[in-house]
Every structure is written in C-alpha cells, then in structure tokens.
Amino acid sequence: MKNEAASQLGLEYSNQSPMDSTNRFAFGLNWSHFLSVVDERRICAAEESLKSVLALDHLHELSFLDIGSGSGLSSLVAKRLGAEVHSFDFDAQSVACTAELKRRYFDRDPKWKIESGSVLDLNFMKNLGEFDIVYSWGVLHHTGAMWLGIEAAMAKVKPGGRLFIAIYNDQGFKSHIWWLVKWLYNRLPWPINVSYGYLLGSVTVFINIVRYTFKLKPLTAIRALVNHRSERGMSVRYDMLDWLGGFPFEFARIDVLKGYFQSRGLEVIGVREATSLGCHEIVLLKPVETEPLRSQPECVE
C-alpha cells in the first residue's frame, strides 16, 4: 500500500512532529498485511468490543477521535456505530491503511476525516478541537514520551466526554527485559527480525501454555488464542509482531495510572487490569465543568 494512494483520497498531512522515527517499529507495514484478513466477522467482533468497553449501544451524534488509528479498524467501527470520526497516525503507512478501510466502506464520507500527525505535535493537537470520545488503544506507550501523550489525549476530551486508553502493564524487571527484546527486534535487519519475532512469540505462547498446564488450567491459555479474534477483531499473527516489535516501549502500573487520572479530575468508570503481559484498559469520564465560585470583593474603606 503506497502513500500516494492515501494522498489521492484527500488526506491532510502535518509536516511537524517531535517524534523521531529512528529505531521505531514499522506499525503501518504490519497493519497493511492485516488488512488482507479484515472481514465482516472481525469488524462485528470489534464493534461488540467497543460497545462493551464504552458501555454504549451506539455513537450517534457523538464525535470520536482515534489517536494512532493503525489499521483503521477502530475508526471504521466507530463510524459504523454512528460517530463522526477523526483519525490520525504518525506512521504514513498506518494512515494509508485507515484510508483504505474508509475507501472500502465509507468512500468520500465527509464525516470521517483522516490525517497524518503526532500526538506530541502541540500545534497539530491544538487545532483538533475537543471530542465526545477520545480513543487510543496501545499507542501512547509507543510515542517515546508516554506521559506527554496522555496529557495531550486528556486535553482533547469534551467536558462530559470519555477517554479510553490502553497502556502496557509494568511487570517490573520483566518489562525491562521486554524493552531489550523489542530494541533488538528493531535493530535486526529484515527478514531476520521477522523470523526472530515469530520464533520468540511462539516460544512465549508455548511457555504460557505450559505455565497454565502446571496450574491445571491449560484451557485458559488455549482459549485466549482461539478467542483472540473476538477481542477487538484482531489477529494473533499480526498482533504478535506488533507486540514484539513495538518500540519505543513504556509501561505503568494500574494504580499509578488511576492515581494520575484522578489527580487531574477524571473519573475512572471502567478498568480491565492486565495482571502480566498486555495492556491495562481504562475508561475515564471528564466531568462537566462548573463555573468556579467567585471570591467576595474586598471592602474598600
């Protein structure tokens, strides 16, 4: 999938971004392969997942910002649920993937806008406005400045709106080992890095099955593989490379995230905590702003 194809669809591009592309995983290339397996069953699974996590049956008359749209599947689902969608991604091939899904299902729909841009680009984010739903699944921890990205995402939520993000779990020393694994993946040349990714991913899956077998719960690990498509409509094969290659790589404990958001006035209304590998999923509500009490004027003698 070529960037020229995205340009022909009338996409707008931001020329500024503080994010360096050096040693970053090619998310867009991986997503372009994933589009070959996107079908109605995956889309419907992603629809049910989004409705469940947001606790909403539809998104009619709501605006939806997809930060780091990746394959474009989440944006497509939001559009099918009735939202006015604004998608953007730093990776040009991811932008092209999102544009391709729009071409397939909502060609020339003016209420689905797609751009190239970075969540760390202050000027770009300032011009976006605010949205009823701000969505960023597994993106902000790959920016190289996760907390700045989180702050930028929070600022785009309308009063009374919702923020949904997914952030990698902090597993202590294990997370630092994974950082090294990911760094090495992005240092290796193609196709050695792909072989390395599939090999390490397969070993990880095998170890996980053995671990649960010793706990007399082997079906727990096996079921997760079998049902993977039902979770957000994704693919084990392409998610494996996304997980192993995803770099930069940051992480946080769930209590740190919850405390961070609550200290900034957001209400935690939904949490799916990752207990080992994977991402914490958090849904937050931004309270409707009230006019602050005015101080009494000082008496003038």
N, C-alpha and C positions, 0 to 999 in steps of 0.2 A: 504494500500500500504506500503510495507516494504522497509527499506533502503537497505536490501540485494539485492532486485530487481534492484535498481539503480546501485549497485556495479557490478552486473553481466553485465551491459551494458557498462562497461569500463569507468566509471566516475572517475575523479580525484578529490581528496579532499585536501583542505588546512587545516592543523592542527592548525593554529594560527588565532585568531580573537580577537580583543579588545572588541567586543561586548558581554556583559553579557546576558545570556538567562533568567535570573531571572525575573519573572513577565512580560514576553513577551507573546503576543498573539500567539497562535498556527496557524499561517497562513497556513502552509502546510497541516494540518489536514483539515482545511476548504476547501482548494483547491482540496484535494483528493476527497471530496464529489462532488465538482463542476465538476470534470471530467466525472461524470456519465451523465451529461446533455450536454456535448460538442458534437455538431453535425455540419453538413455542413452549416446550416443556421447561426449558431453562428460564425463559422470560417469566412464565407463570410462577415458577418457584421463587424467583427474585421478587415478584410482585407481592406474594404472600409474606415473604420475609420482611419486606419494607413496611407493609401494613402492620405486621405484628410488632416490630420494634418501635414504630412511632405511635402505636395504639390508635391508628386512624384507618377508617374504611376507604377513604378516598382523599384526594388532594385538590378537589375542585376549588377554584378561586384562591388558591394558595400559590405563592412564589417559592421556587426551590432552587437553591444554589448548590451545585455539585463541585466541590473543591477537589481537584485531581480526578477528573472524570474517568481516566483509564480507558477501559474498553468501551465505555459509554452505556453499559447495561443499566446501571442505577439511574442515569438520566432518562433512558428510554422508559424504564418502569415508572418513574415519577410522571413523565409525560402521559403515559397510558392511564395513570390514575387521576389525570386531570389537571396537573400543575402547569404553571408557566415556568419553564426551565431555563436556567442559565448555567452552562457547563464551561469549565476551563481546566487546562492542564499545562504544566511546564514542558512536558515531553511532546514534541511535534508529532510523533507517530501516534501517541495516545489521542491527540486532538483529531488526527485523521481517522482513527478508529471510531471515535464518538460521531464524527461527521458521517461516516459510512453507515452507522446504525440509524442516524437521522434520515439519510437518503433512502434506506430500505423501508422505514416505517412512517416517517413524518416529513417527507421531502418537501422543502420550501415552506414549512410551517413557521410563521414569524414569531410564534410564542415558544420557540426553542432556539436559544442563542448559544453559539459555541465560539470560544475564544482560546487563544494561546496566551498564557500568563502565569505568573508565580504568586503564590500566597504571601511570599516575602517581599513582593514589589509594592511598596507603600502607595505609590501613585496609582497603580493599577487597582488595588483593593479599594482605595478611597473613592474611585469613580464607579464602583459597582452598585452602590446603594445598599439597602437592607432587604432581608428576605424573611418570609414566614418560617421556612425550614432551611437550615444550613447543614449540609451533609458532607462528611469527609471520612470515608472508610479506609483505614490503613494507609493514609497519605502523609499526615503531618510529621510522623516519626521518620520519614524519608527525605525531609527537606534539608537536613543539616542544621536546622535551628527550630527544633520542635516547639519549644515554648513560645517563641515569637509567632510561629504558625498558628498555634492555639489561640493566642491573643487576637490575631488578625481574624480568625474564624469567628470568635465570640463577638467581635465588633460588627459583624455583618448580620447578626440576628435582630429582627424587629422586636420591640417590646411585646411580650405575649407570644413570641415565636419559640421555635425549638432548635436546638443544636444536637446533632448526632455525630459522634466521632468514635473511631476505634483506634486504640493505641496499644502497642506491644507491651506485654507484661514484663516487669522487671523480675527476673529469676535469680538475681544476684550474680555469682561468678559464671553461671551458665549463660547468661545474656552476654557477658563479655567474651565468652568462647564463641558464641554465635556471631558476635561482631567480627571476630577474626576470620571465621568461616566465610562470611559474606564479603569481607575485604579481599580475601584470597580469590573468591569466585570472580570478582571484578578485575583482578589483576591478571588472571589466566587468559590466554588467547582463545578465540573461537577455533574449532569446536571443542577444545579440551575442557573449557569451563562448563559447557552443557553436559558433557559426559560426567564430569565431576559433580555437577548438580544432581543429575538423576541417580548416580551411584550413592551419594551421601543421603539423598532424600529417601531412597529405597531402604538403606540401612537404618535410618531413623524410624521409618514406618515399621520395619521388622522388629527393632528393639522395643518399640511401643507395644506391639502385639505380644511379644514375649513378656514384657513387664506386666501387662494386664492378665496374661495367662497364669503367671505366678500368683496373682491375686484372685485366681479362679473366675476372672471376668473377661475372657478373651473376646467375647462378642461386643464388648464396649468399644474396643479399638477397631474391630472389623466393621461394626455398624457405622462408625464415623466415616470410614472410607466409602462404604456402599451408599450412604445417605449424603455424601458431600455435595452432590448437585442440588439437593433440596435446600441447602444453606446458601442463600443469595444467588442460586443458579450457576455456581462456579464449577470449575473443572480441577480435579486432583492434579492432573498432568501439568497444567499451566500455572496453577497456584503453587506447585512445588518449586518451580523455577523462580516464581515471584518471591516466595519466602526465602529461598536460599540465596538469591541474587540481590534482593532488595537492600540497597545501600545508597546513601548514608542510613544509619540504623541507630535509633534511640528508643528508650523504653522508660516505663514508670510503673510504680505500684498503684493499685487501685485506691488505696487510702490517700496517697499523695494527690492523685487526680481529683478525687472527690473534694478533698480539703481545698485544693486550688480553686475549683469552680465555685464552691460555696463561699469562699472568701471574697469572690468577685460578684456575689449577689445572684448567682444562678442556682436554680433549684434542681436537684437530681431527681428525676422522675422515673428513670429506668436504668438498670445496671445488669449486664451479663459479664460476670467476672471470669477472667482466664486464670486457671489455677496452675498452669505450667506453660507450655508453648502456646502461642496465639495471642489474640488481642482482647483487651477489655473493651466492651461496647457500652457506651454511656449516652443516655438521652437526657438533655437538660432543658429546662424551661427558663426563659428570660422574663422576669416579672414585668408587668405593665408599669411604666414609670408613673410616679405620682409627683405632683408639684411639691417641692420642699417647703417646709414651714419658714415663713419669713421672720426674721428676728424683729423684736419690738424696737421701734426707733428710740434713740436716747433722748431723754428730756433736755431741752435747751432752756437754761435759765435766762 
